[in-house]
Amino acid sequence: MRKRKSKEKQEEKSKNEGNLFDKIFKENAETTFLELAAKRLGIKIKSYQPLPEKIQTTQEREADFLNLVKTDDGQELILHIEFQTQSDKEMVYRQAEYHGIELRKYQIQIKHVVIYLGEPLPKMSSQLKEEEIYKGFELIDVHRLDANLLLSSQVPEEIILAILAKFDKSRAEGVIRLLLRNLKNVCQNENELRKYITQLLVYAKLRKLDSLTEKIVEVMPITYDITKDSFYLRGQAKGIEQGIEQGLEQGLEQGLEQGIEQGIERGREEKIIAMIRNMLQKGSDIKFIAEVAEVTQKYVRRIQKEMKEKNS
């Protein structure tokens, strides 16, 4: 009984997560996936109009004659025969609908025949136009898309898609940091940024990077009040101290401002150095680290040299 309840609970969880993924994908379809599909198909979309998402089907409709047959040459197929007393312009589409339903169910070759019993000459097409024939679909594997191209986008929906794109998992931390930095640059306000970070955390689950993403979001200065930041407070305290010492010569206000700026700058530098050291320990490429940390490769190499000297 416990196993069954546990299984049902897991299935319910998977269903809820699936619904959440679908919701976000549909929400971002217009901005990201529509353009992605157009590129794959080699078309340019001038305009579009959304259609109802729910598709009405006639799955309850009964076929007149539906049999599994074997031929003399060893073929096995389904023979579907319909009897028609009147000309029906929709018949070719009805047959196409039957074909899809029957093919999904039986997954073998199907042949369709309509036997017309009416007196007037039939005025209905028996063949779909070339462009109406279903021949398969284009497959877009997001995991094979170039993460760098998505990261360089100016569209938030494309930037967060980079978490699902192609990159080595050893680079995951750097990619996520770069993603968050670029996301912050393109978002118009904090509410928009918060929305896309929430979506990013959902996407990250699909690649099992949600825990790492959450940790990086917590430590990166993405959305914060600078007056509550430890580096700011540290700089403020140092500024007051320097301001008192320099107050007689330069004026209290000027000394205070200078101290705050120096403290904040020193705090930021310490944070960048810690990030670079962490990425170097994980074997990340120097060029990639420099790009993520927004420093020169020479700066990264200097820190690498210091780490080697310290460990030797």
Secondary structure, DSSP 4 states (H G I P E B T S, - for coil): -HHHHHHHHHHHHHHHHHHHHHHHHHHHIIIIIHHHHHHHHT---S------SSPP--TTPPPSEEEEEE-TTS-EEEEEEEEESS--TTHHHHHHHHHHHHHHHH-S-EEEEEEE--SSPP----S--GGGS--------GGGSBHHHHHT-S-HHHHHHGGGSB--GGGHHHHHHHHHHHHHHH-SSHHHHHHHHHHHHHHHHHTT-HHHHHHHHHHS-SS--GGG-HHHHHHHHHHHHHHHHHHHHH-HHHHHHHHHHHHHHHHHHHHHHHHHHHHHHTT--HHHHHHHHTS-HHHHHHHHHHHHHHH-
